[in-house]
């Protein structure tokens, strides 16, 4: 039982959920940057630093940029054809 009169019990649960989601977003962005085939090494470093320094907005910016880039030129981002 939470005996702290300042912070309600429900707030503790929601803050934990938000923290877990933020970490998942951060890890997903790191993996996505490292697996992106069209990025140079310098661009990867810049994105990783941006994601690390701005933990919530950095991953959102990465996913938005990746989405915009794929939408602008979908021909470069087709999955490879399966080999027989």
Secondary structure, 3 states (H helix, E strand, C coil): CCCCCCCCHHHHHHHHHHHHHHHHHHHHHHHHHHHCCCCCHHHHHHHHHHHHHCCCHHHHHHHHHHHHHHHHCHHHHCCCCCCC
